[in-house]
Amino acid sequence: MMCCSIVPSTVSKQPTVGAIYFLRKYKFVSFIIGIVLISCACGGAVYYAISHYMYLYFRTAFYGVTQQIFNSIDIGLRNNYLAMQTTSNVIGVYCSTVSNWPNCSMPAFEFLEWIKPLRSIGLLRDLGTMHILYPPTHVAGFEKFAYDYFDANSEFFPRGTGQSSFGPGIYGFYENSTRFRDKTGVTTFSKRKILTPIFLIGDSSSIPAVMYNVHSERLRAATIDAVMDAWEAGRRNVSAVSPLIQLVQDAATRPASLLIYPIAPSHDPDVLVGFVRSIHNWDSLLAQSVPSGVQGIDIVVKDGLKQFTFSVARDRSVRLKGGGSGDLHDPALEQYGRSYSGFLNPAYNGYNVVFYPNADYFPTNPQLQPALGCVGTSVLLLLLASLYWAFSSNERLQKQLVFKQEALDSKRTFVRFISHEIRTPLNTVSMGLRVLHEELSAAGCPPGERLASWCSLVRDIEESSNNAVDVLNELISYDKIEMKTLQLDLALLPVWALVADSIRPFHIQARERGLRIELLLGEALGGGEEGGLLVLGDAARLAQVFRNLVSNALKFGRPGTAVTVRTEWHSDRAMDPSASALQAAGLDFSRLEPAGSVTVAVEDLGPGLSPDHLDKLFKEGVQFNPNKLQSGGGSGLGLWIAHGIVQMHDGLIEASSPGPDRGATFTVTLPVMRLVRSGEMEVVLEVQGEGVLGPGEQGPVIGEQASASPEGLAVRTVLVVDDAASNRKMLCRYLPLPHDE
């Protein structure tokens, strides 16, 4: 004997690893990550594009403004040179010979009137003269001449002009800024032993500097030596500018430049006798050079040794930034910087002027608009992506819904077709077994014990086939109710007869299960003055509801107990049937009046229901522990179908239970109507059924079979109609047999 066994393969499919696996498994997360990355990339590109455009725009505008400012500065410095040259020529003509020097000068009034327009053209703070003295020959005579000149022009030189703590005389400064009497001109930084005291001045703010030996300070001395060196080299029209200096007369830091130009007598043009000196403070020069409407510019002035930063404020004023030296522009705006040099006045070629914008120059933060563009682009892309995902998801959902609906319709069609096709042969089987059971019982040929066994077997098979037919019928009813295609054949039905006829077939089943059925009828429903209550409904469908409730009660009831069917009328509970139902039944409203409601309660003493069971009771496919409570024979759709049928009759179906093992009660509430009485005459309508019981009549007792003699039966002719030949054959054979029901 060969034995084969199948062993599962130990080689398992390895999951895909990496990005492809992640993208396939987490589609939504991958989509979001992709959109975020794309949004960031696009936002970054927009940020760069806007930043670059704004940089080009502001840089172009900034360069235009700075070029205009520098041109104004350059012209001012060029005019400064021309003003000094003119002043030198005038003084050289006035003191035309060497013998006049150094004790020679123009009258103060005439000098001031002459240089006033020159100061304005050259944007100068001061314009004056310095005489060259060679100690000790010239010192005493010049000092006497100078102080006499001050006294003679006291309206321009107030008392004390040129005076120091040591008295009158030429002075210099120690390193601690203390004045000292300078008579020798000796310094450690210049080979020349000369004195160059300030004499004539063009502005009263320079009075404290009168008689100050300019050659006594290192930077100023270097400027004077540069002009004298050029003069000795044969270059006559050469000027020189000092590095950035702090003026003696200025208490606060105000960077300035000292420009000197040589003076020679007109009759002795090769003899250097003095200098024209001009002073300009850079804050004043820049303020006069900045056009109106310009603000937010940092201007760094450099001379190779020092650098100072000036800021153009909103009011167009120019102030020293930081109160000291240094390049203090904003490093974040370095890329906008523009440097200028190459002045028209060659003396300034050692200077460099650099322009930078600051925060006040831009109408808004230069980083704000690119940032807003970046964020806006990212948000827009995310929004568009979200809309796309929503629409695509909705489209996919619609496709899935259509697909599921088509699949459901196909399943319903299949179930409907199969139910019809299976029900036909099962009906034949059921009727055939019934016929066989009846004929075996009537024949009685085999021994009694064997016959009873055969009959029991046939009943079991018949019951199973009937259960199968009931399940198929419930499937068909479920499909019609869910698809809202169930049609009702409405008519006026007597309440008592409807309930009694519906439960009559269950008396045999009740006896076999050891149960009894009790029908409790309210007095008004059986007759009396309030009799004649009618229900507008479909007799077959309402009977299906009552049969379902009684069948369930018998199925779960305990042997030896009773199943109670209680019917009561409630005149105070108004439940009117819908007008559409009355119209569908073709009834006259004027002949009927609402009469409250009727309740049909089916009570059993079975396993009962928990609160959780009660919440789920009327949902489709509900079976509570079917293995324990029932042995098959149900689809779980009966109560759901009953609920749907009752609702279609404008009624209610409810369930209640005291708790597990204490039984359950199912109550159906339906609206009832009553015939309208007119005087002594009652308007009679066509009523379907066996009629309303009259006063004093007693309904049949369920559980007892009424006897009737064959002679008392009326002979009837029945037309059998069915599309299946086997069903027609079985019906023709079954109908003539005597029946228990």
C-alpha positions in Angstrom: 0.0 0.0 0.0 1.4 3.4 -1.0 1.0 6.3 1.2 1.6 9.8 0.0 1.8 13.0 2.0 2.0 16.5 1.0 4.6 18.6 2.8 4.3 22.4 2.5 7.2 24.0 0.8 9.7 25.6 3.1 10.6 28.2 0.4 8.5 31.3 1.1 8.2 34.3 -1.1 10.4 37.0 0.2 8.7 40.4 0.5 9.9 43.1 -1.7 12.3 45.4 0.1 13.0 49.0 -0.5 11.3 52.0 -1.9 9.1 50.2 -4.4 7.6 48.0 -1.6 7.0 51.1 0.6 5.3 53.0 -2.3 3.0 50.1 -3.1 2.0 49.3 0.5 1.6 52.9 1.7 0.1 54.7 -1.3 -1.4 57.5 0.6 1.7 58.2 2.8 3.9 57.9 -0.3 1.6 60.4 -2.1 1.8 62.9 0.8 5.6 62.5 1.0 5.9 63.0 -2.7 3.7 66.1 -2.7 5.5 67.6 0.2 8.9 67.0 -1.5 7.6 68.5 -4.8 6.0 71.4 -2.9 9.2 72.1 -1.1 11.2 71.9 -4.4 8.8 74.2 -6.2 8.6 76.5 -3.2 12.4 76.7 -3.1 12.5 77.4 -6.8 9.9 80.2 -6.4 11.8 81.5 -3.4 15.1 81.6 -5.4 13.4 83.1 -8.5 11.6 85.9 -6.5 14.8 86.5 -4.5 16.9 86.8 -7.6 14.4 89.1 -9.3 14.1 91.3 -6.3 17.9 91.3 -5.9 18.3 92.4 -9.5 15.5 95.0 -9.2 16.7 96.5 -5.9 20.4 96.3 -6.9 19.7 98.2 -10.2 17.7 100.9 -8.4 20.3 101.0 -5.6 23.2 101.4 -8.0 21.4 104.2 -9.8 20.9 106.1 -6.5 24.4 105.5 -5.3 25.9 106.6 -8.6 23.9 109.8 -8.3 25.2 110.4 -4.8 28.8 109.7 -5.7 28.7 112.0 -8.7 27.4 114.8 -6.4 30.2 114.1 -3.9 32.8 114.0 -6.7 31.6 117.3 -8.1 31.7 118.9 -4.7 35.3 117.8 -4.1 36.3 119.0 -7.6 34.7 122.4 -6.8 36.5 122.4 -3.6 39.8 122.2 -5.5 38.8 125.0 -7.8 37.7 127.2 -4.9 41.1 126.7 -3.2 42.9 127.4 -6.4 40.9 130.6 -6.9 41.5 131.7 -3.3 45.3 131.0 -3.6 45.5 133.2 -6.7 43.6 136.1 -5.1 45.8 136.1 -2.0 48.9 135.8 -4.2 47.8 138.9 -6.1 47.0 140.8 -2.9 50.4 139.9 -1.3 52.3 139.9 -4.5 55.9 139.8 -3.4 57.9 137.7 -1.1 58.8 140.7 1.1 55.2 141.0 2.1 55.2 137.5 3.7 54.5 136.2 6.2 53.1 139.4 7.7 50.5 140.1 4.9 46.8 139.4 4.5 43.6 140.7 3.0 41.2 142.7 5.2 38.9 140.3 7.0 35.7 141.7 5.6 36.9 141.6 2.0 38.2 138.0 2.5 35.0 136.7 4.0 32.9 138.3 1.3 35.2 136.8 -1.4 35.2 133.2 -0.1 31.5 133.0 0.8 30.3 131.8 -2.7 33.4 129.6 -3.0 32.5 127.7 0.2 29.0 127.1 -1.1 30.2 125.8 -4.5 32.8 123.5 -2.9 30.5 122.3 -0.1 33.1 123.5 2.4 32.8 124.0 6.1 35.7 126.4 6.2 38.2 128.0 3.8 41.2 129.9 5.1 45.0 130.3 5.1 48.1 129.0 6.8 51.4 130.9 6.7 54.7 129.2 6.5 57.1 130.3 9.3 60.7 129.4 9.6 61.8 129.7 13.3 63.0 131.6 14.9 63.2 134.4 12.3 59.5 134.8 11.6 57.8 133.7 14.8 57.8 136.9 16.9 57.0 139.3 14.1 54.1 137.1 12.8 52.6 136.7 16.2 52.6 140.5 16.7 51.2 141.0 13.3 48.5 138.4 13.9 47.2 139.7 17.2 47.2 143.3 15.9 45.1 142.0 12.9 42.7 140.3 15.3 42.3 143.5 17.3 41.7 145.6 14.1 39.0 143.2 12.9 37.4 142.5 16.2 33.9 142.2 14.6 35.1 139.0 13.1 37.7 137.9 15.6 36.3 138.2 19.2 38.5 139.1 22.1 40.7 136.1 23.2 41.1 134.7 19.7 44.3 132.7 19.5 44.8 132.8 23.3 45.8 129.8 25.3 46.4 129.1 28.9 50.0 130.2 28.5 48.8 133.5 26.8 49.0 134.5 23.2 51.2 132.6 20.7 51.3 129.7 18.3 50.4 126.4 20.0 50.4 122.7 19.5 49.0 119.7 21.4 50.6 117.2 23.7 49.3 113.6 23.5 47.0 114.4 26.4 45.4 117.2 24.3 47.0 119.9 26.4 48.2 123.0 24.6 51.8 124.0 24.6 53.7 127.0 23.2 55.2 126.0 19.9 58.1 128.3 18.7 60.5 125.8 17.2 58.5 123.6 14.8 60.6 120.6 15.7 58.8 117.2 15.4 59.8 113.6 15.5 57.9 112.8 12.3 59.0 115.5 9.8 62.3 116.6 8.6 61.1 120.2 8.2 61.3 122.6 11.1 58.5 124.9 10.2 55.3 126.4 11.7 52.1 126.6 9.8 49.6 128.4 12.1 46.0 128.9 11.0 45.4 132.5 10.3 42.5 133.6 8.2 39.3 131.6 8.6 36.0 131.6 6.7 33.6 130.3 9.4 33.3 131.4 13.0 33.3 127.7 14.2 37.0 127.6 13.3 38.0 130.5 15.7 39.2 128.0 18.4 41.7 126.7 15.8 43.3 130.1 15.1 47.1 130.1 15.7 47.1 126.3 15.8 50.3 124.9 14.2 48.9 122.3 11.8 52.3 120.9 11.1 52.6 119.8 14.7 50.2 116.8 14.2 51.5 113.7 12.4 48.7 113.2 9.7 48.4 116.9 9.0 52.2 117.3 8.8 52.3 114.5 6.2 49.8 116.3 4.1 51.8 119.6 4.2 55.1 117.8 3.5 53.5 116.1 0.5 52.6 119.5 -1.1 56.0 120.9 -0.3 57.7 117.9 -1.7 55.7 118.3 -4.9 56.5 122.0 -5.0 60.2 121.3 -4.7 59.9 118.8 -7.5 58.5 121.5 -9.8 54.8 120.7 -9.6 52.9 123.8 -8.8 49.2 123.1 -9.0 49.3 120.1 -6.7 46.9 119.8 -3.7 47.0 117.2 -1.0 44.3 115.8 1.3 44.8 114.4 4.8 43.5 111.1 6.0 40.2 111.2 8.0 40.8 113.4 11.0 39.0 114.9 14.0 39.0 118.7 14.0 40.3 120.6 17.0 37.1 122.6 17.2 34.7 119.6 17.2 33.8 118.1 20.6 31.8 115.2 19.1 33.3 112.7 16.6 32.8 114.2 13.1 35.2 112.7 10.6 36.6 115.4 8.3 39.3 115.8 5.6 41.9 118.6 5.4 42.8 119.7 1.8 45.7 122.2 1.3 46.8 124.1 -1.8 50.0 126.1 -2.1 50.1 130.0 -2.1 52.8 131.8 -4.1 53.1 135.6 -4.6 52.1 136.7 -8.1 55.4 138.4 -8.6 57.4 135.5 -7.2 55.5 132.5 -8.4 58.3 130.0 -7.6 58.3 130.9 -3.9 56.0 128.9 -1.6 54.9 131.2 1.2 51.7 129.6 2.6 48.7 127.3 2.0 45.0 127.6 1.4 43.3 125.2 3.7 39.8 123.8 3.2 37.8 121.7 5.6 34.8 119.6 4.9 33.0 117.2 7.3 31.9 114.1 5.6 28.4 114.0 7.2 27.7 117.5 5.9 29.1 116.7 2.4 27.0 113.5 2.2 23.9 115.2 3.4 24.1 117.8 0.7 24.8 115.1 -1.9 21.9 112.7 -1.1 18.8 113.5 -3.3 15.4 113.9 -1.7 13.3 110.8 -1.1 16.3 108.6 -0.5 16.7 106.8 2.8 18.1 103.6 4.3 21.7 103.8 2.9 24.9 103.1 4.8 27.9 104.9 3.4 31.4 103.7 4.4 34.2 106.2 3.8 37.7 104.7 3.8 41.1 106.4 3.5 43.3 103.3 3.8 43.9 103.9 7.5 40.5 104.5 9.0 36.9 103.9 8.0 33.7 105.4 9.2 30.1 104.4 8.5 27.4 107.0 7.9 23.7 106.3 7.7 21.1 108.2 5.7 18.0 108.3 7.9 14.3 108.7 6.9 14.5 112.5 7.2 17.5 112.5 4.8 19.8 113.5 7.6 23.2 111.8 7.7 24.6 110.5 11.0 27.7 108.7 12.0 26.6 105.1 12.7 27.7 103.7 16.0 29.3 106.9 17.1 32.8 105.7 16.2 35.0 104.2 13.5 34.5 101.0 11.7 32.6 99.4 8.8 29.1 98.8 10.4 27.0 97.9 7.4 24.6 94.9 7.6 26.5 91.8 6.4 23.2 90.2 5.2 23.1 92.9 2.5 26.7 92.5 1.4 25.7 91.5 -2.1 24.2 94.9 -2.7 27.4 96.8 -1.9 28.8 99.3 -4.5 32.3 100.8 -4.2 33.4 104.0 -5.8 36.9 105.6 -6.2 38.7 107.5 -8.9 37.7 111.1 -8.0 38.0 114.1 -10.3 40.3 115.6 -7.7 43.3 113.3 -7.8 44.2 114.2 -4.2 41.3 112.0 -3.1 42.4 108.9 -5.0 43.5 107.3 -1.7 39.8 107.5 -0.6 37.2 104.9 -1.2 33.4 105.3 -0.8 31.2 102.2 -0.5 27.4 102.2 -0.4 25.2 99.5 1.2 21.4 99.5 1.8 20.0 98.9 5.2 16.6 97.7 6.4 15.0 101.2 5.8 15.9 101.2 2.2 13.5 98.4 1.3 9.7 99.0 1.4 9.4 95.6 3.0 11.7 92.9 4.3 13.6 91.7 1.2 13.2 88.1 2.5 9.5 88.4 3.2 8.1 88.4 -0.4 10.3 85.4 -1.5 9.2 83.6 1.7 5.5 84.3 1.0 5.9 83.2 -2.5 7.6 80.0 -1.3 4.9 79.3 1.3 2.1 80.3 -1.1 3.4 78.0 -3.8 3.8 75.1 -1.4 0.3 75.6 0.0 -1.2 75.9 -3.5 0.5 72.7 -4.6 -0.6 70.9 -1.5 -4.2 72.2 -2.0 -4.2 71.1 -5.6 -2.8 67.8 -4.7 -5.4 67.4 -2.0 -8.2 68.2 -4.4 -6.7 65.8 -6.9 -6.5 63.1 -4.3 -10.0 63.8 -3.1 -11.4 63.7 -6.7 -9.4 60.7 -7.7 -10.3 59.0 -4.4 -14.0 59.8 -5.0 -13.7 58.5 -8.5 -12.1 55.3 -7.3 -14.8 55.1 -4.6 -17.5 55.6 -7.2 -16.0 52.9 -9.3 -15.8 50.6 -6.3 -19.4 51.3 -5.4 -20.5 50.7 -8.9 -18.5 47.5 -9.0 -19.9 46.4 -5.6 -23.4 47.3 -6.7 -23.0 45.4 -9.9 -21.6 42.4 -8.0 -24.5 42.7 -5.4 -27.1 42.9 -8.2 -25.5 39.9 -9.9 -25.6 38.0 -6.6 -29.2 39.0 -6.0 -30.1 37.9 -9.5 -28.3 34.6 -8.9 -29.9 34.1 -5.5 -33.3 34.9 -6.9 -32.8 32.6 -9.8 -31.4 29.8 -7.7 -34.2 30.2 -5.1 -36.9 29.9 -7.7 -35.2 26.9 -9.3 -34.6 25.1 -6.1 -38.0 25.8 -4.6 -39.8 24.2 -7.5 -38.3 20.7 -7.0 -38.4 21.1 -3.2 -42.1 21.8 -3.4 -42.5 18.6 -5.4 -40.5 16.7 -2.8 -42.5 18.1 0.1 -45.9 17.4 -1.5 -44.7 13.9 -2.6 -43.7 13.1 1.0 -47.0 14.4 2.3 -48.9 12.3 -0.2 -46.8 9.3 0.7 -47.4 9.9 4.4 -51.1 10.2 3.9 -51.3 7.1 1.7 -49.2 5.0 4.1 -51.3 6.0 7.0 -54.5 5.2 5.0 -53.2 1.8 3.7 -51.9 0.3 6.9 -50.5 -2.8 5.1 -47.2 -3.3 6.9 -47.1 -4.2 10.6 -48.0 -1.3 12.8 -44.6 -0.7 14.3 -42.9 -0.6 10.9 -45.6 1.6 9.5 -45.2 4.1 12.4 -41.4 4.1 11.7 -42.0 4.8 8.0 -44.5 7.6 8.8 -42.1 9.2 11.3 -39.3 9.1 8.7 -41.5 10.6 6.1 -42.6 13.4 8.5 -39.0 14.2 9.3 -38.0 14.4 5.7 -41.1 16.5 5.0 -40.4 18.9 7.8 -36.8 19.4 6.5 -38.0 20.0 3.0 -40.6 22.5 4.2 -37.9 24.3 6.2 -35.8 24.5 3.1 -38.7 25.9 1.1 -39.3 28.4 3.9 -35.7 29.6 3.8 -35.9 30.0 0.0 -39.1 32.0 0.4 -37.5 34.2 3.0 -34.5 34.9 0.7 -36.9 36.0 -2.0 -38.9 38.2 0.4 -35.6 39.6 1.7 -34.5 40.5 -1.8 -37.8 42.2 -2.6 -37.9 44.2 0.6 -34.3 45.4 0.3 -34.9 46.4 -3.4 -38.2 48.0 -2.4 -40.0 45.9 -5.0 -42.4 44.1 -2.7 -45.9 44.7 -3.8 -48.8 44.6 -1.3 -52.3 43.4 -2.2 -54.2 45.7 0.1 -57.7 45.0 1.4 -59.8 45.5 4.5 -59.2 42.5 6.8 -61.1 41.5 9.9 -58.6 41.6 12.8 -59.8 38.5 14.7 -60.2 36.3 11.6 -56.8 37.4 10.3 -55.0 36.4 13.6 -57.0 33.2 14.0 -56.5 32.0 10.5 -52.7 32.8 10.6 -52.0 30.7 13.7 -54.5 27.8 13.0 -52.0 25.6 11.1 -49.6 25.5 14.1 -51.9 23.3 16.4 -50.4 20.0 15.2 -46.8 21.3 15.6 -47.6 22.6 19.1 -49.0 19.2 20.2 -45.9 17.4 18.8 -43.6 19.8 20.8 -45.5 19.4 24.0 -46.8 23.0 23.9 -50.2 24.6 23.7 -51.3 27.8 22.0 -53.6 30.2 23.8 -55.5 32.9 21.9 -56.7 35.7 24.1 -59.1 38.0 22.2 -60.1 41.4 23.5 -63.9 41.8 24.0 -64.2 44.6 21.4 -62.4 42.6 18.7 -64.9 39.7 19.1 -68.1 41.6 18.8 -70.2 43.9 20.9 -71.0 47.5 20.1 -67.4 48.2 19.2 -67.0 45.3 16.9 -66.1 45.3 13.2 -62.5 46.6 13.5 -60.7 46.2 10.2 -57.0 46.3 9.2 -55.9 47.7 5.8 -53.3 45.3 4.7 -52.1 42.4 2.6 -53.6 39.2 4.1 -50.8 36.9 3.0 -48.0 39.2 4.2 -49.5 39.9 7.6 -50.2 36.2 8.0 -46.5 35.6 7.1 -45.6 38.0 10.0 -47.8 36.3 12.6 -46.7 32.8 11.4 -43.1 33.8 11.8 -43.6 35.0 15.4 -45.7 31.9 16.4 -43.2 29.6 14.7 -40.3 31.2 16.6 -42.2 31.0 19.9 -42.9 27.2 19.3 -39.3 26.7 18.2 -37.8 28.2 21.4 -40.6 27.5 23.9 -40.0 24.9 26.6 -42.2 21.7 26.6 -45.2 22.0 28.9 -45.5 25.7 28.6 -47.9 27.8 26.6 -47.5 30.2 23.7 -49.9 33.0 24.3 -51.2 35.1 21.4 -52.9 38.2 22.9 -54.9 40.6 20.8 -56.1 43.9 22.2 -57.7 47.0 20.8 -56.5 50.5 22.0 -58.9 53.2 21.0 -56.8 55.9 22.6 -53.7 55.1 20.5 -54.3 56.8 17.2 -52.5 55.3 14.2 -53.9 56.4 10.9 -53.1 54.5 7.8 -51.5 56.6 5.1 -53.6 58.2 2.4 -51.5 56.5 -0.2 -52.4 53.1 1.2 -56.1 53.9 1.1 -55.8 55.2 -2.5 -53.8 52.1 -3.5 -56.6 49.9 -2.1 -59.2 51.9 -4.0 -61.3 52.7 -0.9 -63.6 55.6 -0.2 -62.3 57.8 2.7 -65.8 58.9 3.5 -66.9 55.4 4.5 -64.1 54.7 7.0 -63.0 56.3 10.2 -59.8 55.7 12.2 -60.4 53.5 15.3 -57.0 53.6 17.1 -54.8 50.6 16.9 -54.7 46.9 17.6 -51.8 45.0 19.2 -51.0 41.3 18.6 -48.5 40.1 21.2 -46.9 36.6 21.0 -45.5 35.5 24.3 -43.3 32.5 25.1 -41.5 31.1 28.1 -38.3 30.2 26.2 -34.6 31.2 26.8 -35.4 35.0 26.7 -33.3 37.8 25.3 -30.6 40.0 26.8 -30.5 43.8 26.2 -27.7 43.3 23.6 -29.9 40.8 21.8 -32.8 43.2 21.8 -30.7 46.0 20.2 -29.7 43.7 17.3 -32.9 41.7 17.0 -34.5 43.2 13.8 -31.3 43.3 11.8 -30.7 41.0 8.8 -29.1 37.6 9.4 -29.4 37.7 13.2 -29.2 34.3 15.0 -28.3 34.3 18.7 -26.2 31.2 19.5 -28.1 29.0 17.0 -26.2 25.9 18.0 -27.5 26.1 21.5 -31.0 27.6 20.9 -32.1 25.9 17.7 -31.1 23.1 15.5 -31.0 24.7 12.1 -34.1 25.4 10.0 -33.7 29.2 9.9 -32.1 31.8 7.8 -31.9 34.6 10.4 -34.0 36.8 8.1 -37.5 36.1 9.5 -37.7 39.0 11.9 -36.0 41.4 9.5 -38.6 40.5 6.9 -41.4 40.8 9.4 -40.1 44.2 10.5 -40.1 45.3 6.8 -43.6 44.1 6.2 -45.0 45.7 9.3 -43.4 49.0 8.4 -45.0 48.8 4.9 -48.4 48.6 6.8 -47.6 51.8 8.8 -47.2 49.7 11.9 -44.7 48.8 14.6 -43.0 45.6 15.7 -41.3 45.5 19.1 -39.7 42.9 21.3 -39.3 42.8 25.1 -37.9 40.3 27.5 -37.6 40.3 31.3 -34.2 38.7 30.8 -32.4 35.4 29.9 -34.4 32.2 30.7 -37.6 34.3 31.3 -39.2 34.2 27.9 -39.8 37.0 25.3 -42.8 38.9 23.9 -43.1 40.2 20.3 -45.7 42.8 19.8 -47.1 44.0 16.4 -49.1 47.2 16.4 -51.3 48.0 13.4 -53.7 50.9 12.7 -57.4 49.8 12.5 -60.4 51.4 11.0 -64.2 51.0 11.5 -67.1 51.2 9.2 -69.1 54.4 9.3 -72.6 54.1 10.7 -75.3 56.3 9.3 -78.4 56.3 11.5 -79.7 52.7 11.7 -78.0 51.7 8.5 -74.4 50.6 8.3 -72.5 51.2 5.1 -71.2 47.7 4.1 -67.9 47.4 2.3 -66.4 44.4 0.7 -64.4 42.6 3.4 -61.8 39.9 2.5 -61.8 36.8 4.8 -64.2 34.7 6.7 -66.1 37.7 8.1 -66.3 39.4 11.5 -67.7 37.3 14.3 -71.0 38.4 15.5 -72.1 39.0 19.0 -71.8 35.9 21.2 -69.9 33.8 18.6 -66.9 31.8 19.9 -63.8 31.4 17.8 -62.2 28.0 17.3 -60.0 26.5 20.0 -56.5 26.0 18.8 -55.1 22.6 19.6 -58.4 20.8 19.0 -59.4 19.4 15.7 -62.9 20.1 14.6 -64.7 17.0 13.3 -66.7 17.0 10.2 -68.5 14.3 8.3 -67.6 13.8 4.7 -71.3 14.1 4.0 -71.2 17.6 5.3 -68.5 18.7 3.1 -69.4 20.6 -0.1 -68.0 19.3 -3.3 -65.7 21.8 -5.0 -63.9 21.9 -8.3 -60.3 23.2 -8.1 -58.3 24.4 -11.0 -54.6 23.6 -10.5 -52.2 26.0 -12.2 -48.4 25.7 -12.0 -45.5 26.1 -14.5 -43.9 22.9 -13.3 -45.6 19.6 -14.4 -44.3 17.7 -11.3 -46.0 20.2 -9.0 -49.3 20.0 -11.0 -49.1 16.2 -10.7 -48.5 16.2 -7.0 -51.2 18.8 -6.3 -53.8 16.8 -8.2 -52.8 13.7 -6.2 -52.7 15.6 -2.8 -55.9 17.7 -2.9 -58.4 14.8 -2.9 -56.8 13.3 0.3 -58.3 14.0 3.7 -56.3 16.6 5.7 -55.8 17.5 9.3 -56.0 21.2 8.6 
